[in-house]
Amino acid sequence: MSVITVSKAVSIADLSAAAKVRCAVFADEFAYLDSRDYPAGREVDGFDVLPTTISFVGRVDGQAAGTVRLLFANPCVAARCNVRHGLSIERYLDLKRFRLNMSLAEIPRSSVLKPFRRTGVMHHLYFAAYVECLRRGVTHWIAVGNTETDCAADAAVVMRLLKARGLWLKDFDAEPRQEALPPSVPRYRLYGERHRNEMERGDLAAVPLPRTLELFAKVGARYFAAPFYDADFRMFAMPLILDMKDFVHSPYGTVPLAMAA
């Protein structure tokens, strides 16, 4: 049986391992990011080096296999950007209408290398992030989920499916800060003629959600705002929020066996 470990990235080598996983998944494998922009094979941004950021690295038998990043409120970023929390997501969304009694942590850049996606390493990573957030008094995770399409019509279908499946929250709101335009000819289509025929018949249960959004829903996340085109990832993104109280009732809310041992 493989040995899975999770640790905080506390050294340059750790941060490099996390950034290498992100580049391998988001740029090299799925081409959401342009690999030509990452000649060193590491996907990094300024949030990686802030004291309010924690990156976790999951290893399988000692090999870096996945990573999760937590961003906590940063007053300096908030002041510089004239936003409330100083989170990366606020580049795209205005969160000023969110309740003041919520303590948010953003959880972007979750990724696992393809050979390790059935090892349970993501369970370990999410649980480690959950424990860290409990320790800090965080009440909610916030993020944007990748709809896996750059087609506006398909992104609208995704929103319809989320609402039909009870995965939509009405008591949260966020306004987009800028409207980036998707490509005139989509590269990634989610739904073909068969799926559209199923929707016309009202058989929404037969139409699949994007895998990324399914994963977040299994963790306990719910969606709360219309999809917007993320010009960095070149995909439509769906804002989501997760109450920490709901996480413990999800399949990821149990202590992984290796950690329990």
C-alpha positions as CSV (number, residue, x, y, z in Angstrom):
1,M,0.0,0.0,0.0
2,S,1.3,3.5,-0.9
3,V,2.2,5.9,1.9
4,I,0.5,9.3,1.6
5,T,1.9,12.3,3.5
6,V,0.9,15.9,3.6
7,S,3.1,18.8,4.7
8,K,3.1,22.6,4.6
9,A,5.4,24.1,2.1
10,V,8.0,25.8,4.3
11,S,11.0,25.8,2.0
12,I,11.8,26.9,-1.5
13,A,12.0,23.2,-2.5
14,D,8.5,22.6,-1.1
15,L,7.0,25.7,-2.9
16,S,8.8,24.6,-6.1
17,A,7.2,21.1,-5.8
18,A,3.7,22.6,-5.4
19,A,4.2,25.1,-8.3
20,K,5.5,22.2,-10.5
21,V,2.4,20.2,-9.9
22,R,0.2,23.1,-10.7
23,C,2.0,23.8,-14.0
24,A,1.9,20.1,-14.9
25,V,-1.9,20.0,-14.4
26,F,-3.1,23.4,-15.5
27,A,-0.7,24.2,-18.3
28,D,0.9,20.9,-19.6
29,E,-2.0,18.5,-19.2
30,F,-5.2,20.5,-19.7
31,A,-3.7,23.6,-21.4
32,Y,-5.9,26.0,-19.4
33,L,-2.8,28.1,-19.0
34,D,-0.4,28.7,-21.9
35,S,2.6,26.5,-21.2
36,R,4.8,29.0,-23.1
37,D,4.3,31.4,-20.2
38,Y,6.0,29.0,-17.8
39,P,9.4,28.1,-19.2
40,A,10.6,26.9,-15.8
41,G,7.7,24.5,-15.4
42,R,6.4,26.2,-12.3
43,E,3.0,28.1,-12.0
44,V,3.4,30.8,-9.4
45,D,2.0,34.2,-8.5
46,G,2.5,36.9,-5.8
47,F,0.2,35.3,-3.4
48,D,2.5,32.3,-3.0
49,V,5.0,34.3,-1.0
50,L,2.7,36.1,1.3
51,P,2.7,35.2,5.0
52,T,-1.1,34.8,4.8
53,T,-0.8,31.9,2.3
54,I,-0.2,28.3,3.1
55,S,0.5,25.7,0.4
56,F,0.2,22.0,1.2
57,V,2.1,19.4,-0.7
58,G,0.7,15.8,-0.8
59,R,3.3,13.1,-1.5
60,V,2.7,9.5,-2.5
61,D,5.7,7.3,-1.5
62,G,7.7,10.4,-1.2
63,Q,6.9,11.8,-4.6
64,A,5.1,15.1,-4.9
65,A,1.6,14.2,-6.2
66,G,-0.8,17.0,-5.4
67,T,-1.2,20.4,-3.8
68,V,-3.8,22.7,-2.2
69,R,-3.3,26.4,-1.4
70,L,-5.1,28.4,1.3
71,L,-5.3,32.2,1.1
72,F,-6.3,34.0,4.3
73,A,-7.3,37.6,4.5
74,N,-4.5,40.1,3.9
75,P,-5.0,43.7,5.0
76,C,-2.1,45.0,2.8
77,V,-3.6,43.4,-0.3
78,A,-7.0,44.7,0.7
79,A,-5.8,48.2,1.1
80,R,-3.7,48.1,-2.1
81,C,-6.6,46.8,-4.2
82,N,-9.5,48.6,-2.3
83,V,-11.2,45.3,-1.5
84,R,-12.6,43.8,1.7
85,H,-10.5,40.7,2.3
86,G,-7.4,40.9,0.2
87,L,-8.0,37.5,-1.5
88,S,-7.1,36.6,-5.1
89,I,-10.8,35.9,-6.0
90,E,-11.5,39.6,-5.4
91,R,-9.7,40.4,-8.6
92,Y,-12.8,39.0,-10.3
93,L,-15.6,39.3,-7.8
94,D,-16.8,42.1,-5.5
95,L,-17.5,40.4,-2.2
96,K,-18.6,43.5,-0.3
97,R,-22.2,42.2,0.1
98,F,-21.0,39.1,2.0
99,R,-21.9,38.9,5.7
100,L,-19.4,40.6,8.0
101,N,-19.5,37.7,10.5
102,M,-18.0,35.3,7.9
103,S,-14.3,34.5,8.2
104,L,-13.2,33.5,4.7
105,A,-10.3,31.4,3.4
106,E,-9.8,31.0,-0.4
107,I,-8.8,27.6,-1.6
108,P,-7.5,27.9,-5.2
109,R,-5.2,25.9,-7.3
110,S,-6.2,22.4,-6.0
111,S,-4.5,19.9,-8.3
112,V,-3.3,16.3,-8.4
113,L,-1.0,14.7,-11.0
114,K,-2.9,12.3,-13.3
115,P,-1.1,9.1,-12.1
116,F,-2.1,9.8,-8.5
117,R,-5.8,10.8,-8.9
118,R,-7.1,7.5,-7.4
119,T,-4.7,7.3,-4.5
120,G,-6.7,9.3,-2.0
121,V,-4.1,12.1,-1.8
122,M,-6.7,14.8,-2.4
123,H,-8.7,13.5,0.6
124,H,-5.5,14.0,2.7
125,L,-4.9,17.5,1.3
126,Y,-8.4,18.8,1.8
127,F,-8.5,17.4,5.4
128,A,-5.2,19.0,6.2
129,A,-6.6,22.3,4.9
130,Y,-9.7,21.8,6.9
131,V,-7.8,21.3,10.1
132,E,-5.7,24.4,9.5
133,C,-8.8,26.5,8.9
134,L,-10.5,25.2,12.1
135,R,-7.4,26.2,14.0
136,R,-7.6,29.7,12.6
137,G,-11.4,30.1,13.1
138,V,-12.3,30.2,9.5
139,T,-16.0,29.7,8.9
140,H,-16.2,29.3,5.1
141,W,-14.0,28.4,2.1
142,I,-14.5,30.4,-1.1
143,A,-13.2,29.6,-4.5
144,V,-14.1,29.5,-8.2
145,G,-14.7,26.1,-9.8
146,N,-13.5,25.4,-13.3
147,T,-16.5,24.7,-15.6
148,E,-14.1,23.0,-18.0
149,T,-15.6,25.0,-20.9
150,D,-14.9,28.3,-22.6
151,C,-18.3,28.3,-24.3
152,A,-20.8,30.7,-22.8
153,A,-23.8,28.5,-23.8
154,D,-22.3,25.5,-22.0
155,A,-21.5,27.5,-18.9
156,A,-25.1,28.6,-18.8
157,V,-26.2,24.9,-19.0
158,V,-23.9,24.2,-16.0
159,M,-25.6,26.9,-13.9
160,R,-29.0,25.4,-14.8
161,L,-27.8,22.0,-13.8
162,L,-26.5,23.2,-10.4
163,K,-29.8,24.9,-9.7
164,A,-31.8,21.8,-10.7
165,R,-29.7,19.6,-8.4
166,G,-30.0,21.8,-5.3
167,L,-26.4,23.0,-5.4
168,W,-27.3,26.7,-5.7
169,L,-27.4,29.2,-2.8
170,K,-29.7,32.2,-3.1
171,D,-28.6,34.1,0.0
172,F,-25.1,35.0,-1.2
173,D,-24.2,37.4,-4.0
174,A,-21.1,38.7,-5.8
175,E,-20.7,41.1,-8.7
176,P,-18.1,40.6,-11.4
177,R,-15.5,43.3,-11.4
178,Q,-14.7,43.0,-15.1
179,E,-16.2,41.3,-18.1
180,A,-13.6,39.4,-20.0
181,L,-14.8,38.1,-23.4
182,P,-14.5,34.4,-24.2
183,P,-13.1,33.3,-27.6
184,S,-15.5,33.6,-30.6
185,V,-14.8,30.0,-31.4
186,P,-14.7,27.8,-28.2
187,R,-11.9,25.3,-27.8
188,Y,-13.6,23.2,-25.1
189,R,-17.3,22.2,-25.6
190,L,-18.9,20.3,-22.7
191,Y,-22.2,19.3,-24.3
192,G,-23.1,17.9,-27.6
193,E,-26.4,17.2,-29.4
194,R,-27.2,14.2,-27.3
195,H,-27.0,16.2,-24.1
196,R,-29.0,19.1,-25.5
197,N,-31.8,16.6,-26.6
198,E,-31.8,15.3,-23.0
199,M,-32.3,18.8,-21.7
200,E,-35.1,19.5,-24.1
201,R,-36.8,16.4,-22.8
202,G,-36.4,17.7,-19.3
203,D,-34.0,14.8,-18.4
204,L,-31.5,17.0,-16.6
205,A,-30.3,14.1,-14.4
206,A,-28.8,12.5,-17.5
207,V,-26.6,15.6,-18.2
208,P,-23.3,15.5,-16.4
209,L,-21.7,18.3,-14.4
210,P,-18.0,19.1,-15.0
211,R,-15.8,16.8,-13.0
212,T,-14.3,19.7,-11.0
213,L,-17.7,21.0,-9.9
214,E,-18.8,17.5,-9.0
215,L,-15.7,17.2,-6.8
216,F,-16.4,20.5,-5.0
217,A,-20.0,19.5,-4.5
218,K,-18.9,16.2,-2.9
219,V,-16.8,18.2,-0.4
220,G,-19.9,20.2,0.5
221,A,-19.5,23.3,-1.7
222,R,-22.5,25.2,-3.1
223,Y,-22.5,27.7,-5.9
224,F,-23.8,31.3,-5.6
225,A,-23.1,33.5,-8.7
226,A,-23.3,33.3,-12.4
227,P,-20.2,31.9,-14.3
228,F,-17.7,34.4,-15.6
229,Y,-14.9,34.0,-18.1
230,D,-11.5,33.8,-16.4
231,A,-9.0,35.2,-18.9
232,D,-6.1,33.7,-17.1
233,F,-7.3,30.1,-17.2
234,R,-9.2,30.7,-20.5
235,M,-12.3,29.0,-19.0
236,F,-15.6,30.0,-17.5
237,A,-15.4,29.9,-13.7
238,M,-18.2,29.3,-11.2
239,P,-18.0,31.0,-7.7
240,L,-18.5,28.6,-4.8
241,I,-18.6,28.7,-1.1
242,L,-18.4,26.0,1.6
243,D,-19.5,26.2,5.2
244,M,-16.9,24.5,7.4
245,K,-19.8,22.8,9.2
246,D,-20.9,21.1,6.0
247,F,-17.4,19.8,5.2
248,V,-17.4,17.3,8.1
249,H,-20.5,15.6,6.6
250,S,-18.9,15.1,3.3
251,P,-16.8,12.0,2.2
252,Y,-13.7,14.2,2.7
253,G,-14.7,15.3,6.2
254,T,-13.4,12.0,7.8
255,V,-9.9,11.5,9.0
256,P,-7.9,9.7,6.3
257,L,-6.7,6.3,7.4
258,A,-3.1,7.2,7.3
259,M,-3.7,10.2,9.5
260,A,-5.8,8.3,11.9
261,A,-3.1,5.7,12.3
